[in-house]
Amino acid sequence: MTVENAIMSLRGEMDRLEQRLLELRVTAVEDRPTGGARVAEAFGETAEDLVTQVQESMHAVECAVESARYPADFNRVRHALGNAQRLHHDVLECSSTRLLAYERLLELHSLAKSGPEWRAWLQVALCAAENCRAPLLRVNRELFHCWMEMAERAPS
């Protein structure tokens, strides 16, 4: 695999992650029942933050794609991948400490006592959040593959 192909694969996984996060945002923000519980609002805000962070990371990946095209500028590729990696770490941290944190999930589950509308929303929202987990990990794996391709091009 070439560096450019590895980055293109990363871009594809980031696109899939963005789609999952956009689905989560719609559920968490637009489909949320009225009578806003603060924990549900915070869940929606976190989903919106994640979408923004992933879009910033995608911009860095686009810079890497452009830099990897012939004639490749591997210093620019390295810089762009470093930015994408840093931003993706922020996404992983936000998802684990704010979106899927144990305390947050307990608070969300307490909404089920608020009635059938909240129970239905909670089920869909948690499913949408869970659907983001695998794409998050795939992006992480693709970033690793990009770095491996870059390392193979490094002078020995």
N, CA, C and O atoms as a GROMACS GRO file, in nm:
protein
  624
    1MET      N    1   0.084  -0.118   0.000
    1MET     CA    2   0.000   0.000   0.000
    1MET      C    3   0.089   0.124   0.000
    1MET      O    4   0.195   0.125   0.062
    2THR      N    5   0.046   0.226  -0.068
    2THR     CA    6   0.121   0.352  -0.069
    2THR      C    7   0.068   0.444   0.041
    2THR      O    8  -0.038   0.420   0.099
    3VAL      N    9   0.145   0.548   0.068
    3VAL     CA   10   0.101   0.647   0.167
    3VAL      C   11  -0.031   0.708   0.122
    3VAL      O   12  -0.124   0.724   0.201
    4GLU      N   13  -0.039   0.742  -0.006
    4GLU     CA   14  -0.162   0.804  -0.056
    4GLU      C   15  -0.281   0.710  -0.040
    4GLU      O   16  -0.389   0.754   0.000
    5ASN      N   17  -0.263   0.582  -0.069
    5ASN     CA   18  -0.373   0.485  -0.052
    5ASN      C   19  -0.413   0.470   0.094
    5ASN      O   20  -0.531   0.459   0.126
    6ALA      N   21  -0.314   0.470   0.182
    6ALA     CA   22  -0.343   0.458   0.326
    6ALA      C   23  -0.424   0.580   0.373
    6ALA      O   24  -0.518   0.566   0.452
    7ILE      N   25  -0.387   0.697   0.324
    7ILE     CA   26  -0.459   0.818   0.364
    7ILE      C   27  -0.600   0.818   0.305
    7ILE      O   28  -0.695   0.862   0.370
    8MET      N   29  -0.614   0.769   0.182
    8MET     CA   30  -0.748   0.760   0.122
    8MET      C   31  -0.837   0.664   0.202
    8MET      O   32  -0.956   0.689   0.219
    9SER      N   33  -0.778   0.556   0.249
    9SER     CA   34  -0.853   0.462   0.332
    9SER      C   35  -0.894   0.528   0.463
    9SER      O   36  -1.006   0.510   0.511
   10LEU      N   37  -0.804   0.605   0.521
   10LEU     CA   38  -0.834   0.681   0.642
   10LEU      C   39  -0.949   0.778   0.616
   10LEU      O   40  -1.041   0.789   0.697
   11ARG      N   41  -0.945   0.847   0.504
   11ARG     CA   42  -1.051   0.941   0.471
   11ARG      C   43  -1.187   0.870   0.461
   11ARG      O   44  -1.288   0.922   0.508
   12GLY      N   45  -1.188   0.752   0.401
   12GLY     CA   46  -1.313   0.675   0.393
   12GLY      C   47  -1.368   0.639   0.529
   12GLY      O   48  -1.489   0.649   0.552
   13GLU      N   49  -1.281   0.597   0.620
   13GLU     CA   50  -1.326   0.564   0.757
   13GLU      C   51  -1.373   0.688   0.831
   13GLU      O   52  -1.468   0.682   0.909
   14MET      N   53  -1.307   0.800   0.807
   14MET     CA   54  -1.349   0.924   0.872
   14MET      C   55  -1.485   0.968   0.820
   14MET      O   56  -1.568   1.018   0.897
   15ASP      N   57  -1.510   0.948   0.691
   15ASP     CA   58  -1.642   0.979   0.635
   15ASP      C   59  -1.750   0.896   0.704
   15ASP      O   60  -1.857   0.947   0.739
   16ARG      N   61  -1.721   0.766   0.723
   16ARG     CA   62  -1.819   0.678   0.790
   16ARG      C   63  -1.841   0.721   0.936
   16ARG      O   64  -1.953   0.718   0.985
   17LEU      N   65  -1.733   0.759   1.003
   17LEU     CA   66  -1.746   0.806   1.141
   17LEU      C   67  -1.830   0.933   1.146
   17LEU      O   68  -1.917   0.947   1.232
   18GLU      N   69  -1.804   1.025   1.054
   18GLU     CA   70  -1.881   1.149   1.052
   18GLU      C   71  -2.030   1.118   1.032
   18GLU      O   72  -2.115   1.179   1.098
   19GLN      N   73  -2.062   1.026   0.944
   19GLN     CA   74  -2.203   0.991   0.920
   19GLN      C   75  -2.268   0.937   1.047
   19GLN      O   76  -2.381   0.974   1.080
   20ARG      N   77  -2.199   0.851   1.117
   20ARG     CA   78  -2.253   0.795   1.242
   20ARG      C   79  -2.273   0.905   1.346
   20ARG      O   80  -2.374   0.906   1.417
   21LEU      N   81  -2.177   0.997   1.355
   21LEU     CA   82  -2.189   1.106   1.452
   21LEU      C   83  -2.302   1.202   1.414
   21LEU      O   84  -2.370   1.256   1.501
   22LEU      N   85  -2.320   1.224   1.285
   22LEU     CA   86  -2.431   1.310   1.242
   22LEU      C   87  -2.566   1.244   1.276
   22LEU      O   88  -2.660   1.312   1.316
   23GLU      N   89  -2.574   1.112   1.260
   23GLU     CA   90  -2.695   1.040   1.300
   23GLU      C   91  -2.718   1.053   1.451
   23GLU      O   92  -2.831   1.073   1.495
   24LEU      N   93  -2.611   1.041   1.528
   24LEU     CA   94  -2.621   1.057   1.672
   24LEU      C   95  -2.668   1.197   1.707
   24LEU      O   96  -2.755   1.214   1.792
   25ARG      N   97  -2.612   1.298   1.640
   25ARG     CA   98  -2.651   1.436   1.667
   25ARG      C   99  -2.799   1.459   1.639
   25ARG      O  100  -2.867   1.526   1.717
   26VAL      N  101  -2.849   1.405   1.530
   26VAL     CA  102  -2.992   1.422   1.498
   26VAL      C  103  -3.077   1.363   1.610
   26VAL      O  104  -3.172   1.425   1.656
   27THR      N  105  -3.041   1.243   1.653
   27THR     CA  106  -3.117   1.178   1.760
   27THR      C  107  -3.104   1.255   1.891
   27THR      O  108  -3.203   1.282   1.958
   28ALA      N  109  -2.980   1.290   1.926
   28ALA     CA  110  -2.954   1.352   2.056
   28ALA      C  111  -3.004   1.495   2.067
   28ALA      O  112  -3.033   1.542   2.177
   29VAL      N  113  -3.015   1.565   1.955
   29VAL     CA  114  -3.053   1.706   1.959
   29VAL      C  115  -3.192   1.729   1.900
   29VAL      O  116  -3.280   1.783   1.967
   30GLU      N  117  -3.210   1.688   1.777
   30GLU     CA  118  -3.334   1.721   1.706
   30GLU      C  119  -3.452   1.632   1.746
   30GLU      O  120  -3.566   1.676   1.748
   31ASP      N  121  -3.423   1.506   1.779
   31ASP     CA  122  -3.532   1.412   1.814
   31ASP      C  123  -3.557   1.402   1.964
   31ASP      O  124  -3.643   1.326   2.008
   32ARG      N  125  -3.483   1.480   2.042
   32ARG     CA  126  -3.496   1.474   2.188
   32ARG      C  127  -3.635   1.524   2.229
   32ARG      O  128  -3.683   1.625   2.178
   33PRO      N  129  -3.699   1.453   2.320
   33PRO     CA  130  -3.830   1.498   2.368
   33PRO      C  131  -3.822   1.636   2.432
   33PRO      O  132  -3.716   1.678   2.478
   34THR      N  133  -3.934   1.705   2.432
   34THR     CA  134  -3.938   1.837   2.494
   34THR      C  135  -3.942   1.823   2.646
   34THR      O  136  -3.965   1.714   2.699
   35GLY      N  137  -3.920   1.932   2.712
   35GLY     CA  138  -3.918   1.929   2.858
   35GLY      C  139  -3.779   1.898   2.908
   35GLY      O  140  -3.760   1.830   3.009
   36GLY      N  141  -3.681   1.949   2.833
   36GLY     CA  142  -3.539   1.919   2.843
   36GLY      C  143  -3.483   1.886   2.979
   36GLY      O  144  -3.480   1.969   3.070
   37ALA      N  145  -3.438   1.766   2.990
   37ALA     CA  146  -3.357   1.725   3.104
   37ALA      C  147  -3.214   1.768   3.076
   37ALA      O  148  -3.164   1.750   2.964
   38ARG      N  149  -3.148   1.824   3.174
   38ARG     CA  150  -3.012   1.876   3.156
   38ARG      C  151  -2.918   1.767   3.105
   38ARG      O  152  -2.833   1.796   3.021
   39VAL      N  153  -2.930   1.645   3.154
   39VAL     CA  154  -2.840   1.538   3.110
   39VAL      C  155  -2.859   1.508   2.962
   39VAL      O  156  -2.763   1.477   2.893
   40ALA      N  157  -2.982   1.516   2.913
   40ALA     CA  158  -3.008   1.492   2.771
   40ALA      C  159  -2.952   1.607   2.687
   40ALA      O  160  -2.900   1.584   2.578
   41GLU      N  161  -2.963   1.729   2.738
   41GLU     CA  162  -2.906   1.843   2.668
   41GLU      C  163  -2.754   1.830   2.659
   41GLU      O  164  -2.695   1.856   2.554
   42ALA      N  165  -2.691   1.790   2.768
   42ALA     CA  166  -2.546   1.772   2.770
   42ALA      C  167  -2.504   1.662   2.674
   42ALA      O  168  -2.400   1.672   2.608
   43PHE      N  169  -2.583   1.557   2.665
   43PHE     CA  170  -2.557   1.448   2.571
   43PHE      C  171  -2.559   1.502   2.427
   43PHE      O  172  -2.472   1.470   2.347
   44GLY      N  173  -2.658   1.584   2.396
   44GLY     CA  174  -2.668   1.645   2.264
   44GLY      C  175  -2.553   1.740   2.236
   44GLY      O  176  -2.500   1.741   2.124
   45GLU      N  177  -2.514   1.819   2.334
   45GLU     CA  178  -2.401   1.910   2.318
   45GLU      C  179  -2.272   1.833   2.290
   45GLU      O  180  -2.190   1.874   2.208
   46THR      N  181  -2.256   1.721   2.358
   46THR     CA  182  -2.138   1.638   2.335
   46THR      C  183  -2.139   1.583   2.193
   46THR      O  184  -2.035   1.580   2.126
   47ALA      N  185  -2.255   1.538   2.146
   47ALA     CA  186  -2.266   1.488   2.009
   47ALA      C  187  -2.228   1.597   1.910
   47ALA      O  188  -2.157   1.572   1.813
   48GLU      N  189  -2.274   1.718   1.934
   48GLU     CA  190  -2.239   1.830   1.844
   48GLU      C  191  -2.090   1.860   1.849
   48GLU      O  192  -2.029   1.886   1.746
   49ASP      N  193  -2.031   1.856   1.968
   49ASP     CA  194  -1.887   1.878   1.981
   49ASP      C  195  -1.809   1.772   1.904
   49ASP      O  196  -1.710   1.804   1.838
   50LEU      N  197  -1.853   1.648   1.911
   50LEU     CA  198  -1.784   1.540   1.840
   50LEU      C  199  -1.790   1.558   1.690
   50LEU      O  200  -1.692   1.534   1.620
   51VAL      N  201  -1.905   1.600   1.639
   51VAL     CA  202  -1.918   1.626   1.495
   51VAL      C  203  -1.818   1.733   1.453
   51VAL      O  204  -1.749   1.718   1.353
   52THR      N  205  -1.810   1.841   1.530
   52THR     CA  206  -1.717   1.950   1.498
   52THR      C  207  -1.573   1.901   1.502
   52THR      O  208  -1.494   1.933   1.413
   53GLN      N  209  -1.538   1.825   1.604
   53GLN     CA  210  -1.401   1.775   1.617
   53GLN      C  211  -1.364   1.682   1.501
   53GLN      O  212  -1.253   1.689   1.449
   54VAL      N  213  -1.456   1.595   1.462
   54VAL     CA  214  -1.428   1.504   1.351
   54VAL      C  215  -1.413   1.582   1.221
   54VAL      O  216  -1.329   1.548   1.138
   55GLN      N  217  -1.494   1.684   1.202
   55GLN     CA  218  -1.481   1.764   1.081
   55GLN      C  219  -1.347   1.837   1.076
   55GLN      O  220  -1.289   1.853   0.968
   56GLU      N  221  -1.298   1.882   1.190
   56GLU     CA  222  -1.165   1.943   1.195
   56GLU      C  223  -1.057   1.841   1.159
   56GLU      O  224  -0.964   1.871   1.085
   57SER      N  225  -1.072   1.722   1.211
   57SER     CA  226  -0.977   1.615   1.181
   57SER      C  227  -0.982   1.578   1.033
   57SER      O  228  -0.880   1.550   0.971
   58MET      N  229  -1.103   1.577   0.977
   58MET     CA  230  -1.118   1.547   0.834
   58MET      C  231  -1.047   1.652   0.748
   58MET      O  232  -0.992   1.620   0.644
   59HIS      N  233  -1.050   1.776   0.792
   59HIS     CA  234  -0.979   1.881   0.720
   59HIS      C  235  -0.828   1.851   0.718
   59HIS      O  236  -0.763   1.868   0.615
   60ALA      N  237  -0.775   1.807   0.830
   60ALA     CA  238  -0.632   1.772   0.837
   60ALA      C  239  -0.603   1.654   0.744
   60ALA      O  240  -0.499   1.651   0.678
   61VAL      N  241  -0.694   1.558   0.738
   61VAL     CA  242  -0.675   1.443   0.649
   61VAL      C  243  -0.678   1.488   0.503
   61VAL      O  244  -0.601   1.438   0.421
   62GLU      N  245  -0.766   1.581   0.470
   62GLU     CA  246  -0.769   1.634   0.333
   62GLU      C  247  -0.636   1.701   0.297
   62GLU      O  248  -0.588   1.688   0.184
   63CYS      N  249  -0.577   1.771   0.392
   63CYS     CA  250  -0.444   1.830   0.369
   63CYS      C  251  -0.341   1.721   0.344
   63CYS      O  252  -0.253   1.737   0.260
   64ALA      N  253  -0.351   1.611   0.417
   64ALA     CA  254  -0.258   1.499   0.398
   64ALA      C  255  -0.277   1.437   0.260
   64ALA      O  256  -0.180   1.401   0.194
   65VAL      N  257  -0.402   1.424   0.216
   65VAL     CA  258  -0.431   1.368   0.083
   65VAL      C  259  -0.365   1.454  -0.024
   65VAL      O  260  -0.296   1.402  -0.112
   66GLU      N  261  -0.386   1.584  -0.016
   66GLU     CA  262  -0.327   1.674  -0.116
   66GLU      C  263  -0.175   1.668  -0.113
   66GLU      O  264  -0.111   1.671  -0.218
   67SER      N  265  -0.118   1.660   0.004
   67SER     CA  266   0.028   1.658   0.016
   67SER      C  267   0.088   1.526  -0.031
   67SER      O  268   0.205   1.522  -0.071
   68ALA      N  269   0.011   1.419  -0.027
   68ALA     CA  270   0.062   1.287  -0.067
   68ALA      C  271   0.056   1.266  -0.218
   68ALA      O  272   0.120   1.175  -0.270
   69ARG      N  273  -0.019   1.350  -0.289
   69ARG     CA  274  -0.028   1.337  -0.435
   69ARG      C  275   0.105   1.378  -0.500
   69ARG      O  276   0.180   1.458  -0.446
   70TYR      N  277   0.129   1.320  -0.616
   70TYR     CA  278   0.254   1.346  -0.686
   70TYR      C  279   0.266   1.493  -0.724
   70TYR      O  280   0.169   1.550  -0.775
   71PRO      N  281   0.377   1.557  -0.703
   71PRO     CA  282   0.492   1.505  -0.629
   71PRO      C  283   0.468   1.519  -0.479
   71PRO      O  284   0.438   1.627  -0.429
   72ALA      N  285   0.481   1.410  -0.410
   72ALA     CA  286   0.448   1.405  -0.267
   72ALA      C  287   0.544   1.493  -0.186
   72ALA      O  288   0.664   1.498  -0.211
   73ASP      N  289   0.486   1.561  -0.088
   73ASP     CA  290   0.563   1.642   0.007
   73ASP      C  291   0.543   1.574   0.144
   73ASP      O  292   0.448   1.604   0.216
   74PHE      N  293   0.635   1.484   0.176
   74PHE     CA  294   0.618   1.401   0.296
   74PHE      C  295   0.629   1.479   0.426
   74PHE      O  296   0.576   1.436   0.529
   75ASN      N  297   0.696   1.594   0.423
   75ASN     CA  298   0.696   1.677   0.544
   75ASN      C  299   0.556   1.732   0.570
   75ASN      O  300   0.510   1.734   0.685
   76ARG      N  301   0.488   1.777   0.465
   76ARG     CA  302   0.351   1.826   0.481
   76ARG      C  303   0.256   1.712   0.518
   76ARG      O  304   0.164   1.731   0.597
   77VAL      N  305   0.279   1.594   0.459
   77VAL     CA  306   0.196   1.478   0.494
   77VAL      C  307   0.211   1.447   0.643
   77VAL      O  308   0.112   1.427   0.713
   78ARG      N  309   0.335   1.444   0.689
   78ARG     CA  310   0.362   1.414   0.830
   78ARG      C  311   0.296   1.516   0.921
   78ARG      O  312   0.236   1.480   1.023
   79HIS      N  313   0.306   1.642   0.885
   79HIS     CA  314   0.245   1.748   0.966
   79HIS      C  315   0.092   1.733   0.969
   79HIS      O  316   0.029   1.743   1.074
   80ALA      N  317   0.033   1.708   0.852
   80ALA     CA  318  -0.113   1.694   0.844
   80ALA      C  319  -0.161   1.570   0.920
   80ALA      O  320  -0.262   1.575   0.990
   81LEU      N  321  -0.088   1.459   0.906
   81LEU     CA  322  -0.126   1.338   0.981
   81LEU      C  323  -0.112   1.360   1.132
   81LEU      O  324  -0.192   1.310   1.210
   82GLY      N  325  -0.009   1.434   1.171
   82GLY     CA  326   0.007   1.465   1.313
   82GLY      C  327  -0.111   1.544   1.366
   82GLY      O  328  -0.159   1.517   1.477
   83ASN      N  329  -0.158   1.642   1.288
   83ASN     CA  330  -0.277   1.718   1.328
   83ASN      C  331  -0.400   1.628   1.336
   83ASN      O  332  -0.477   1.635   1.431
   84ALA      N  333  -0.417   1.543   1.235
   84ALA     CA  334  -0.531   1.451   1.236
   84ALA      C  335  -0.526   1.358   1.356
   84ALA      O  336  -0.628   1.331   1.419
   85GLN      N  337  -0.407   1.309   1.388
   85GLN     CA  338  -0.390   1.219   1.502
   85GLN      C  339  -0.426   1.290   1.633
   85GLN      O  340  -0.498   1.236   1.717
   86ARG      N  341  -0.375   1.411   1.649
   86ARG     CA  342  -0.403   1.489   1.772
   86ARG      C  343  -0.552   1.514   1.786
   86ARG      O  344  -0.609   1.498   1.894
   87LEU      N  345  -0.615   1.554   1.676
   87LEU     CA  346  -0.758   1.581   1.680
   87LEU      C  347  -0.839   1.454   1.706
   87LEU      O  348  -0.940   1.458   1.777
   88HIS      N  349  -0.794   1.343   1.650
   88HIS     CA  350  -0.866   1.217   1.674
   88HIS      C  351  -0.852   1.174   1.820
   88HIS      O  352  -0.946   1.118   1.877
   89HIS      N  353  -0.736   1.199   1.880
   89HIS     CA  354  -0.722   1.171   2.023
   89HIS      C  355  -0.824   1.253   2.103
   89HIS      O  356  -0.882   1.203   2.200
   90ASP      N  357  -0.846   1.377   2.063
   90ASP     CA  358  -0.948   1.460   2.130
   90ASP      C  359  -1.086   1.399   2.114
   90ASP      O  360  -1.166   1.400   2.209
   91VAL      N  361  -1.116   1.346   1.995
   91VAL     CA  362  -1.246   1.282   1.970
   91VAL      C  363  -1.260   1.159   2.059
   91VAL      O  364  -1.365   1.140   2.121
   92LEU      N  365  -1.156   1.077   2.066
   92LEU     CA  366  -1.162   0.957   2.150
   92LEU      C  367  -1.181   0.993   2.297
   92LEU      O  368  -1.259   0.929   2.368
   93GLU      N  369  -1.110   1.096   2.341
   93GLU     CA  370  -1.123   1.139   2.480
   93GLU      C  371  -1.263   1.191   2.510
   93GLU      O  372  -1.321   1.157   2.612
   94CYS      N  373  -1.317   1.272   2.421
   94CYS     CA  374  -1.451   1.326   2.439
   94CYS      C  375  -1.555   1.215   2.440
   94CYS      O  376  -1.647   1.216   2.522
   95SER      N  377  -1.541   1.120   2.350
   95SER     CA  378  -1.639   1.012   2.344
   95SER      C  379  -1.634   0.925   2.470
   95SER      O  380  -1.737   0.880   2.519
   96SER      N  381  -1.514   0.901   2.522
   96SER     CA  382  -1.505   0.813   2.639
   96SER      C  383  -1.531   0.884   2.771
   96SER      O  384  -1.583   0.823   2.864
   97THR      N  385  -1.496   1.013   2.781
   97THR     CA  386  -1.513   1.081   2.910
   97THR      C  387  -1.642   1.161   2.920
   97THR      O  388  -1.686   1.193   3.030
   98ARG      N  389  -1.704   1.194   2.805
   98ARG     CA  390  -1.826   1.273   2.810
   98ARG      C  391  -1.947   1.200   2.752
   98ARG      O  392  -2.055   1.201   2.812
   99LEU      N  393  -1.930   1.136   2.637
   99LEU     CA  394  -2.045   1.073   2.572
   99LEU      C  395  -2.079   0.940   2.636
   99LEU      O  396  -2.194   0.915   2.671
  100LEU      N  397  -1.980   0.853   2.650
  100LEU     CA  398  -2.005   0.717   2.697
  100LEU      C  399  -1.952   0.691   2.838
  100LEU      O  400  -1.932   0.576   2.877
  101ALA      N  401  -1.929   0.797   2.912
  101ALA     CA  402  -1.881   0.782   3.050
  101ALA      C  403  -1.989   0.711   3.133
  101ALA      O  404  -2.108   0.734   3.114
  102TYR      N  405  -1.945   0.628   3.223
  102TYR     CA  406  -2.036   0.549   3.306
  102TYR      C  407  -2.138   0.638   3.379
  102TYR      O  408  -2.257   0.608   3.381
  103GLU      N  409  -2.090   0.747   3.438
  103GLU     CA  410  -2.179   0.836   3.512
  103GLU      C  411  -2.284   0.898   3.421
  103GLU      O  412  -2.401   0.909   3.458
  104ARG      N  413  -2.242   0.938   3.301
  104ARG     CA  414  -2.336   0.996   3.205
  104ARG      C  415  -2.442   0.893   3.166
  104ARG      O  416  -2.560   0.926   3.158
  105LEU      N  417  -2.400   0.770   3.142
  105LEU     CA  418  -2.494   0.665   3.104
  105LEU      C  419  -2.594   0.636   3.217
  105LEU      O  420  -2.712   0.612   3.191
  106LEU      N  421  -2.546   0.637   3.340
  106LEU     CA  422  -2.638   0.618   3.454
  106LEU      C  423  -2.741   0.730   3.459
  106LEU      O  424  -2.860   0.705   3.479
  107GLU      N  425  -2.696   0.854   3.441
  107GLU     CA  426  -2.788   0.968   3.442
  107GLU      C  427  -2.889   0.957   3.328
  107GLU      O  428  -3.007   0.986   3.347
  108LEU      N  429  -2.842   0.916   3.212
  108LEU     CA  430  -2.933   0.901   3.098
  108LEU      C  431  -3.037   0.792   3.125
  108LEU      O  432  -3.155   0.807   3.093
  109HIS      N  433  -2.992   0.682   3.184
  109HIS     CA  434  -3.086   0.574   3.214
  109HIS      C  435  -3.194   0.617   3.313
  109HIS      O  436  -3.304   0.562   3.313
  110SER      N  437  -3.163   0.715   3.395
  110SER     CA  438  -3.265   0.764   3.489
  110SER      C  439  -3.379   0.834   3.415
  110SER      O  440  -3.490   0.846   3.469
  111LEU      N  441  -3.355   0.879   3.292
  111LEU     CA  442  -3.460   0.943   3.213
  111LEU      C  443  -3.571   0.845   3.175
  111LEU      O  444  -3.684   0.886   3.148
  112ALA      N  445  -3.539   0.718   3.172
  112ALA     CA  446  -3.639   0.618   3.134
  112ALA      C  447  -3.759   0.623   3.228
  112ALA      O  448  -3.869   0.583   3.191
  113LYS      N  449  -3.738   0.672   3.350
  113LYS     CA  450  -3.846   0.682   3.449
  113LYS      C  451  -3.940   0.800   3.417
  113LYS      O  452  -4.047   0.812   3.477
  114SER      N  453  -3.897   0.886   3.323
  114SER     CA  454  -3.976   1.005   3.291
  114SER      C  455  -4.091   0.979   3.196
  114SER      O  456  -4.168   1.070   3.165
  115GLY      N  457  -4.103   0.857   3.148
  115GLY     CA  458  -4.216   0.824   3.062
  115GLY      C  459  -4.174   0.752   2.936
  115GLY      O  460  -4.056   0.739   2.907
  116PRO      N  461  -4.273   0.705   2.860
  116PRO     CA  462  -4.244   0.623   2.742
  116PRO      C  463  -4.171   0.699   2.631
  116PRO      O  464  -4.091   0.641   2.558
  117GLU      N  465  -4.198   0.830   2.618
  117GLU     CA  466  -4.130   0.907   2.515
  117GLU      C  467  -3.979   0.913   2.543
  117GLU      O  468  -3.898   0.898   2.452
  118TRP      N  469  -3.944   0.934   2.670
  118TRP     CA  470  -3.803   0.938   2.708
  118TRP      C  471  -3.739   0.800   2.697
  118TRP      O  472  -3.624   0.788   2.656
  119ARG      N  473  -3.814   0.695   2.733
  119ARG     CA  474  -3.761   0.558   2.720
  119ARG      C  475  -3.728   0.527   2.575
  119ARG      O  476  -3.622   0.472   2.545
  120ALA      N  477  -3.819   0.562   2.484
  120ALA     CA  478  -3.797   0.536   2.342
  120ALA      C  479  -3.677   0.617   2.290
  120ALA      O  480  -3.594   0.564   2.217
  121TRP      N  481  -3.670   0.745   2.328
  121TRP     CA  482  -3.558   0.828   2.286
  121TRP      C  483  -3.426   0.773   2.339
  121TRP      O  484  -3.327   0.766   2.266
  122LEU      N  485  -3.426   0.734   2.464
  122LEU     CA  486  -3.304   0.682   2.526
  122LEU      C  487  -3.254   0.558   2.452
  122LEU      O  488  -3.134   0.545   2.427
  123GLN      N  489  -3.344   0.470   2.418
  123GLN     CA  490  -3.304   0.348   2.347
  123GLN      C  491  -3.239   0.382   2.212
  123GLN      O  492  -3.135   0.325   2.178
  124VAL      N  493  -3.298   0.472   2.138
  124VAL     CA  494  -3.244   0.511   2.007
  124VAL      C  495  -3.113   0.587   2.024
  124VAL      O  496  -3.018   0.564   1.950
  125ALA      N  497  -3.108   0.677   2.121
  125ALA     CA  498  -2.988   0.759   2.143
  125ALA      C  499  -2.869   0.672   2.184
  125ALA      O  500  -2.758   0.690   2.134
  126LEU      N  501  -2.892   0.578   2.274
  126LEU     CA  502  -2.782   0.491   2.317
  126LEU      C  503  -2.736   0.399   2.205
  126LEU      O  504  -2.617   0.369   2.194
  127CYS      N  505  -2.829   0.354   2.123
  127CYS     CA  506  -2.793   0.273   2.007
  127CYS      C  507  -2.709   0.355   1.908
  127CYS      O  508  -2.610   0.306   1.855
  128ALA      N  509  -2.749   0.480   1.885
  128ALA     CA  510  -2.673   0.567   1.795
  128ALA      C  511  -2.533   0.593   1.850
  128ALA      O  512  -2.436   0.597   1.774
  129ALA      N  513  -2.522   0.611   1.981
  129ALA     CA  514  -2.390   0.632   2.042
  129ALA      C  515  -2.304   0.507   2.028
  129ALA      O  516  -2.186   0.516   1.997
  130GLU      N  517  -2.363   0.392   2.051
  130GLU     CA  518  -2.289   0.266   2.038
  130GLU      C  519  -2.244   0.245   1.894
  130GLU      O  520  -2.137   0.188   1.871
  131ASN      N  521  -2.323   0.289   1.798
  131ASN     CA  522  -2.287   0.274   1.656
  131ASN      C  523  -2.165   0.357   1.618
  131ASN      O  524  -2.108   0.337   1.510
  132CYS      N  525  -2.124   0.449   1.705
  132CYS     CA  526  -2.005   0.529   1.679
  132CYS      C  527  -1.877   0.460   1.726
  132CYS      O  528  -1.768   0.495   1.682
  133ARG      N  529  -1.889   0.364   1.814
  133ARG     CA  530  -1.772   0.301   1.875
  133ARG      C  531  -1.682   0.233   1.772
  133ARG      O  532  -1.562   0.259   1.770
  134ALA      N  533  -1.736   0.148   1.687
  134ALA     CA  534  -1.654   0.076   1.589
  134ALA      C  535  -1.588   0.171   1.489
  134ALA      O  536  -1.470   0.155   1.460
  135PRO      N  537  -1.661   0.270   1.434
  135PRO     CA  538  -1.593   0.364   1.343
  135PRO      C  539  -1.480   0.442   1.411
  135PRO      O  540  -1.379   0.472   1.347
  136LEU      N  541  -1.497   0.476   1.538
  136LEU     CA  542  -1.389   0.544   1.611
  136LEU      C  543  -1.263   0.458   1.613
  136LEU      O  544  -1.153   0.508   1.591
  137LEU      N  545  -1.281   0.331   1.638
  137LEU     CA  546  -1.167   0.240   1.644
  137LEU      C  547  -1.107   0.216   1.506
  137LEU      O  548  -0.985   0.204   1.493
  138ARG      N  549  -1.192   0.210   1.404
  138ARG     CA  550  -1.139   0.191   1.267
  138ARG      C  551  -1.056   0.311   1.222
  138ARG      O  552  -0.954   0.294   1.156
  139VAL      N  553  -1.099   0.432   1.258
  139VAL     CA  554  -1.019   0.550   1.224
  139VAL      C  555  -0.884   0.541   1.294
  139VAL      O  556  -0.781   0.572   1.235
  140ASN      N  557  -0.884   0.500   1.418
  140ASN     CA  558  -0.760   0.486   1.492
  140ASN      C  559  -0.667   0.387   1.422
  140ASN      O  560  -0.547   0.412   1.409
  141ARG      N  561  -0.722   0.275   1.377
  141ARG     CA  562  -0.643   0.174   1.307
  141ARG      C  563  -0.589   0.228   1.175
  141ARG      O  564  -0.474   0.203   1.140
  142GLU      N  565  -0.671   0.303   1.103
  142GLU     CA  566  -0.626   0.360   0.975
  142GLU      C  567  -0.517   0.465   0.995
  142GLU      O  568  -0.425   0.475   0.914
  143LEU      N  569  -0.526   0.542   1.102
  143LEU     CA  570  -0.418   0.635   1.133
  143LEU      C  571  -0.288   0.559   1.156
  143LEU      O  572  -0.182   0.600   1.109
  144PHE      N  573  -0.296   0.449   1.228
  144PHE     CA  574  -0.177   0.365   1.251
  144PHE      C  575  -0.119   0.318   1.118
  144PHE      O  576   0.002   0.323   1.098
  145HIS      N  577  -0.206   0.272   1.026
  145HIS     CA  578  -0.157   0.226   0.896
  145HIS      C  579  -0.089   0.340   0.819
  145HIS      O  580   0.011   0.317   0.751
  146CYS      N  581  -0.142   0.459   0.830
  146CYS     CA  582  -0.078   0.574   0.764
  146CYS      C  583   0.063   0.596   0.820
  146CYS      O  584   0.158   0.618   0.744
  147TRP      N  585   0.075   0.589   0.951
  147TRP     CA  586   0.207   0.609   1.012
  147TRP      C  587   0.303   0.497   0.974
  147TRP      O  588   0.422   0.522   0.957
  148MET      N  589   0.252   0.376   0.962
  148MET     CA  590   0.338   0.265   0.920
  148MET      C  591   0.388   0.287   0.777
  148MET      O  592   0.505   0.262   0.748
  149GLU      N  593   0.301   0.334   0.690
  149GLU     CA  594   0.342   0.363   0.552
  149GLU      C  595   0.446   0.475   0.550
  149GLU      O  596   0.543   0.469   0.475
  150MET      N  597   0.426   0.577   0.633
  150MET     CA  598   0.524   0.686   0.640
  150MET      C  599   0.657   0.634   0.692
  150MET      O  600   0.762   0.674   0.642
  151ALA      N  601   0.655   0.546   0.790
  151ALA     CA  602   0.779   0.492   0.847
  151ALA      C  603   0.855   0.409   0.745
  151ALA      O  604   0.978   0.410   0.744
  152GLU      N  605   0.784   0.338   0.658
  152GLU     CA  606   0.851   0.259   0.556
  152GLU      C  607   0.920   0.347   0.452
  152GLU      O  608   1.012   0.301   0.384
  153ARG      N  609   0.878   0.471   0.440
  153ARG     CA  610   0.939   0.563   0.343
  153ARG      C  611   1.055   0.640   0.405
  153ARG      O  612   1.131   0.706   0.334
  154ALA      N  613   1.069   0.630   0.536
  154ALA     CA  614   1.175   0.707   0.604
  154ALA      C  615   1.313   0.651   0.567
  154ALA      O  616   1.330   0.530   0.552
  155PRO      N  617   1.410   0.740   0.553
  155PRO     CA  618   1.546   0.692   0.522
  155PRO      C  619   1.602   0.613   0.639
  155PRO      O  620   1.578   0.646   0.756
  156SER      N  621   1.676   0.507   0.606
  156SER     CA  622   1.731   0.424   0.714
  156SER      C  623   1.872   0.460   0.748
  156SER      O  624   1.932   0.400   0.837
   0.00000   0.00000   0.00000
